[in-house]
Amino acid sequence: MTAGYSLRDVGKLLGLSRSMIGRLIEAGFVTPARGPRREYRFSFQDLVVLRAAQALTEAKISSARILRALRKLRAQLPETAPLAGLRIEALGDAVVVNEGASRWQPEDGQYVFSFQVDSANGRLAFIDSTAEPPPKKPWFEEGLALEATDAAQACDAYRRSIADAPSIAAAYVNLGRLLHERQSLHEAEAVYRDGLAHCGADATLLFNLAVLLEDLGRTADAAATYRRALKSAPDMADAHFNLARLCEAQGLRQEAVRHLSAFRKLTAAR
């Protein structure tokens, strides 16, 4: 049996039309292998890249604009650059590339400021604005207000919020996220674990901790933590997708396909 995913698999898992996939191949954004009958065989990394196109499509970016942005992105990067390692998302009606701490638009090369993004499209899970609002604590509110202008002061405000009310998960989530963004990875891990000790198996804390563990290279721990997050929130689509990616890398193909299918069902329902 030839390894990889067929064109039909990709369409079923990601909900992309054959024409869109074909145009992405023509644009050079993905380069699937060929099977014994010359059929396309997509790697899991190809799925990660195609998922970016799916997210842009769902954000109501036109197909022509997606392809134009992706072509320009390909032209701006070295041939050996791992496109699957970039995070691509929509910001309003613009296509934005996240590369490390930098965010820029491939269409014009313009850098953009970082803002909180919806948990469905971002790499880290942020507080969902449609969920129950965070408790009205003065230090927590000050942390929110300071994030865009002074991350260090925002961290201090969240620490004070935690000291005043150790059972508020949102303060641990936001503090850990800021520390992660500032590359204080071990301190961020300690914050997430402290939050879990005080707040229980909060799904957002677990998801963010799993992402952090991936960045620390502890992929087995990350996979276990994604599984814990899904026990608390089985409908967390990004946790299914990230766990599928880790399972694929570990050779757990059946589990990878199961989580990809769950991801597809959840995103199709949106």
VEXDREN-2710 file (C-alpha; in Angstrom, 1 decimal):
% VEXDREN-2710
k/r/px/py/pz
1/MET/0.0/0.0/0.0
2/THR/1.4/3.4/-1.0
3/ALA/2.0/5.7/2.0
4/GLY/0.4/9.1/2.2
5/TYR/-3.1/10.5/1.6
6/SER/-5.0/10.4/-1.7
7/LEU/-6.7/13.4/-3.3
8/ARG/-10.0/12.0/-2.1
9/ASP/-8.6/11.7/1.5
10/VAL/-7.5/15.4/1.5
11/GLY/-10.9/16.6/0.1
12/LYS/-12.7/14.6/2.7
13/LEU/-10.5/15.6/5.7
14/LEU/-10.1/19.3/4.9
15/GLY/-13.2/20.0/2.8
16/LEU/-11.2/21.5/-0.1
17/SER/-12.4/21.2/-3.6
18/ARG/-10.3/19.3/-6.1
19/SER/-10.0/22.5/-8.2
20/MET/-8.6/24.4/-5.2
21/ILE/-6.1/21.6/-4.4
22/GLY/-5.1/21.5/-8.0
23/ARG/-4.5/25.2/-8.2
24/LEU/-2.4/25.1/-5.0
25/ILE/-0.3/22.4/-6.6
26/GLU/0.1/24.4/-9.7
27/ALA/1.1/27.4/-7.6
28/GLY/3.9/25.3/-6.1
29/PHE/2.6/25.6/-2.6
30/VAL/2.4/21.8/-2.1
31/THR/4.3/19.2/-4.1
32/PRO/2.7/15.9/-3.5
33/ALA/4.4/12.7/-4.5
34/ARG/3.1/10.3/-7.2
35/GLY/1.8/6.8/-6.5
36/PRO/2.4/3.8/-8.8
37/ARG/-0.5/4.9/-11.0
38/ARG/0.7/8.5/-11.1
39/GLU/-2.0/9.5/-8.7
40/TYR/-1.2/12.2/-6.1
41/ARG/-0.1/11.1/-2.7
42/PHE/0.0/13.9/0.0
43/SER/2.2/13.9/3.1
44/PHE/1.0/15.0/6.4
45/GLN/3.0/18.2/6.0
46/ASP/1.1/18.8/2.8
47/LEU/-2.1/18.6/4.9
48/VAL/-0.8/21.1/7.3
49/VAL/-0.1/23.5/4.5
50/LEU/-3.5/22.9/2.8
51/ARG/-5.2/23.5/6.1
52/ALA/-3.9/27.1/5.9
53/ALA/-5.6/27.5/2.6
54/GLN/-8.8/26.0/4.1
55/ALA/-8.7/28.5/7.0
56/LEU/-8.3/31.4/4.5
57/THR/-11.2/30.1/2.5
58/GLU/-13.4/29.9/5.6
59/ALA/-12.3/33.5/6.5
60/LYS/-14.0/34.5/3.2
61/ILE/-10.7/35.4/1.4
62/SER/-11.2/34.9/-2.3
63/SER/-9.5/32.0/-4.1
64/ALA/-7.7/34.4/-6.4
65/ARG/-6.3/36.3/-3.5
66/ILE/-5.3/33.2/-1.6
67/LEU/-3.3/31.9/-4.6
68/ARG/-1.8/35.3/-5.2
69/ALA/-0.6/35.6/-1.6
70/LEU/0.7/32.0/-1.5
71/ARG/2.6/32.5/-4.8
72/LYS/4.3/35.6/-3.5
73/LEU/5.0/33.8/-0.2
74/ARG/6.7/31.0/-2.1
75/ALA/8.8/33.5/-4.1
76/GLN/9.9/35.4/-1.0
77/LEU/11.2/32.3/0.8
78/PRO/14.3/30.1/0.0
79/GLU/13.5/26.9/-1.8
80/THR/14.4/24.9/1.3
81/ALA/12.2/26.9/3.6
82/PRO/9.7/24.6/5.4
83/LEU/6.4/26.2/4.5
84/ALA/4.6/23.9/6.9
85/GLY/6.5/25.5/9.7
86/LEU/4.8/28.9/9.0
87/ARG/1.4/29.8/10.4
88/ILE/-0.8/31.5/7.8
89/GLU/-4.1/33.2/8.8
90/ALA/-6.6/35.9/7.8
91/LEU/-6.5/39.3/9.6
92/GLY/-9.6/41.0/8.3
93/ASP/-9.4/40.7/4.6
94/ALA/-5.6/40.3/4.5
95/VAL/-3.5/37.2/4.4
96/VAL/-0.9/37.2/7.2
97/VAL/2.2/35.0/7.8
98/ASN/3.4/34.3/11.3
99/GLU/7.1/33.5/11.3
100/GLY/8.5/33.3/14.8
101/ALA/7.7/36.6/16.5
102/SER/7.1/38.4/13.2
103/ARG/3.8/38.8/11.4
104/TRP/3.8/40.1/7.8
105/GLN/1.7/40.2/4.7
106/PRO/3.2/38.3/1.7
107/GLU/1.3/40.4/-0.8
108/ASP/3.2/43.6/0.1
109/GLY/5.8/42.5/2.7
110/GLN/4.3/44.8/5.3
111/TYR/4.8/43.9/8.9
112/VAL/1.7/43.9/11.1
113/PHE/1.3/44.3/14.9
114/SER/0.3/41.2/16.9
115/PHE/-3.2/41.1/18.3
116/GLN/-5.1/38.3/20.0
117/VAL/-6.6/35.9/17.5
118/ASP/-9.5/33.5/17.6
119/SER/-8.6/30.2/19.2
120/ALA/-9.9/28.4/16.1
121/ASN/-7.2/29.9/13.8
122/GLY/-4.3/30.6/16.1
123/ARG/-1.6/28.3/17.3
124/LEU/-2.2/29.2/20.9
125/ALA/-5.7/29.0/22.4
126/PHE/-6.9/32.4/23.7
127/ILE/-9.9/33.3/25.7
128/ASP/-12.9/33.0/23.4
129/SER/-14.9/36.2/23.3
130/THR/-18.1/34.3/22.9
131/ALA/-17.5/32.3/26.1
132/GLU/-18.3/33.4/29.6
133/PRO/-16.4/36.6/30.2
134/PRO/-13.5/36.5/32.7
135/PRO/-14.3/37.6/36.2
136/LYS/-14.2/41.3/36.8
137/LYS/-11.0/41.5/38.8
138/PRO/-9.1/44.8/38.7
139/TRP/-5.6/43.3/38.2
140/PHE/-6.9/41.0/35.5
141/GLU/-8.5/43.9/33.7
142/GLU/-5.3/45.9/34.0
143/GLY/-3.4/42.9/32.5
144/LEU/-5.7/42.9/29.5
145/ALA/-5.3/46.7/29.0
146/LEU/-1.5/46.5/29.2
147/GLU/-1.0/43.6/26.8
148/ALA/-0.8/45.7/23.6
149/THR/1.6/48.3/25.1
150/ASP/3.7/46.7/27.9
151/ALA/3.8/42.9/28.0
152/ALA/6.1/42.9/31.1
153/GLN/3.7/45.0/33.1
154/ALA/0.8/42.9/31.8
155/CYS/2.6/39.8/33.2
156/ASP/3.0/41.5/36.6
157/ALA/-0.7/42.4/36.6
158/TYR/-1.7/38.8/35.9
159/ARG/0.6/37.6/38.7
160/ARG/-1.2/40.0/41.1
161/SER/-4.6/38.7/39.8
162/ILE/-3.5/35.1/40.5
163/ALA/-2.3/36.1/44.0
164/ASP/-5.7/37.7/44.7
165/ALA/-7.8/34.9/43.2
166/PRO/-5.8/31.7/42.5
167/SER/-8.8/29.8/41.0
168/ILE/-9.3/32.0/38.0
169/ALA/-8.0/30.0/35.0
170/ALA/-8.0/33.0/32.6
171/ALA/-5.2/34.7/34.4
172/TYR/-3.0/31.7/34.2
173/VAL/-3.8/31.3/30.5
174/ASN/-2.9/34.8/29.6
175/LEU/0.2/35.0/31.8
176/GLY/1.5/31.7/30.4
177/ARG/0.8/32.9/26.8
178/LEU/2.7/36.1/27.3
179/LEU/5.6/34.3/28.8
180/HIS/5.6/31.8/26.0
181/GLU/5.6/34.6/23.4
182/ARG/8.6/36.2/25.3
183/GLN/10.4/32.8/25.1
184/SER/10.3/32.3/28.9
185/LEU/9.3/28.7/28.2
186/HIS/10.1/27.0/31.5
187/GLU/8.5/29.9/33.4
188/ALA/5.4/29.6/31.2
189/GLU/5.2/25.8/31.9
190/ALA/5.4/26.4/35.6
191/VAL/2.5/28.9/35.3
192/TYR/0.3/26.5/33.3
193/ARG/1.0/23.6/35.7
194/ASP/0.2/25.9/38.7
195/GLY/-3.0/26.9/37.0
196/LEU/-4.0/23.2/36.5
197/ALA/-3.2/22.6/40.2
198/HIS/-5.5/25.4/41.3
199/CYS/-8.2/25.2/38.6
200/GLY/-8.4/21.6/37.6
201/ALA/-8.3/20.1/34.1
202/ASP/-9.1/23.4/32.2
203/ALA/-9.0/22.6/28.5
204/THR/-7.4/25.9/27.4
205/LEU/-4.6/25.5/30.0
206/LEU/-4.0/22.0/28.8
207/PHE/-4.0/23.0/25.2
208/ASN/-1.6/25.9/25.7
209/LEU/0.7/23.6/27.8
210/ALA/0.7/21.0/25.1
211/VAL/1.8/23.6/22.5
212/LEU/4.5/24.8/24.9
213/LEU/5.7/21.2/25.4
214/GLU/6.0/20.9/21.6
215/ASP/8.2/23.9/21.5
216/LEU/10.4/22.4/24.2
217/GLY/10.8/19.3/22.0
218/ARG/8.8/17.1/24.5
219/THR/6.5/15.6/21.9
220/ALA/5.4/12.6/23.8
221/ASP/4.3/14.8/26.8
222/ALA/2.7/17.1/24.4
223/ALA/0.6/14.3/22.8
224/ALA/-0.5/13.1/26.3
225/THR/-1.5/16.7/27.2
226/TYR/-3.5/17.1/24.0
227/ARG/-5.4/13.9/25.0
228/ARG/-6.1/15.4/28.4
229/ALA/-7.4/18.6/26.8
230/LEU/-9.7/16.5/24.6
231/LYS/-11.1/14.7/27.6
232/SER/-12.1/18.0/29.1
233/ALA/-13.3/19.5/25.7
234/PRO/-13.9/16.8/23.0
235/ASP/-15.0/19.6/20.6
236/MET/-11.6/21.4/20.7
237/ALA/-10.8/21.2/16.9
238/ASP/-7.2/22.5/17.1
239/ALA/-6.4/19.9/19.8
240/HIS/-7.6/17.1/17.4
241/PHE/-5.5/18.6/14.6
242/ASN/-2.3/19.0/16.6
243/LEU/-2.6/15.6/18.2
244/ALA/-3.2/14.1/14.7
245/ARG/0.1/15.7/13.6
246/LEU/2.0/14.2/16.5
247/CYS/0.4/10.8/16.1
248/GLU/1.4/10.8/12.4
249/ALA/5.0/11.6/13.4
250/GLN/5.0/8.8/15.9
251/GLY/3.6/6.3/13.4
252/LEU/0.2/6.1/15.0
253/ARG/-1.6/6.5/11.7
254/GLN/-5.0/5.1/12.8
255/GLU/-5.2/7.5/15.7
256/ALA/-4.0/10.4/13.4
257/VAL/-6.8/9.7/10.9
258/ARG/-9.3/9.5/13.8
259/HIS/-8.4/12.9/15.1
260/LEU/-8.2/14.4/11.6
261/SER/-11.8/13.1/11.0
262/ALA/-12.9/14.7/14.3
263/PHE/-11.2/17.9/13.3
264/ARG/-13.0/17.9/9.9
265/LYS/-16.4/17.3/11.5
266/LEU/-16.0/20.0/14.0
267/THR/-14.8/22.6/11.5
268/ALA/-17.5/21.7/9.0
269/ALA/-20.1/22.4/11.6
270/ARG/-18.9/26.0/12.1
END
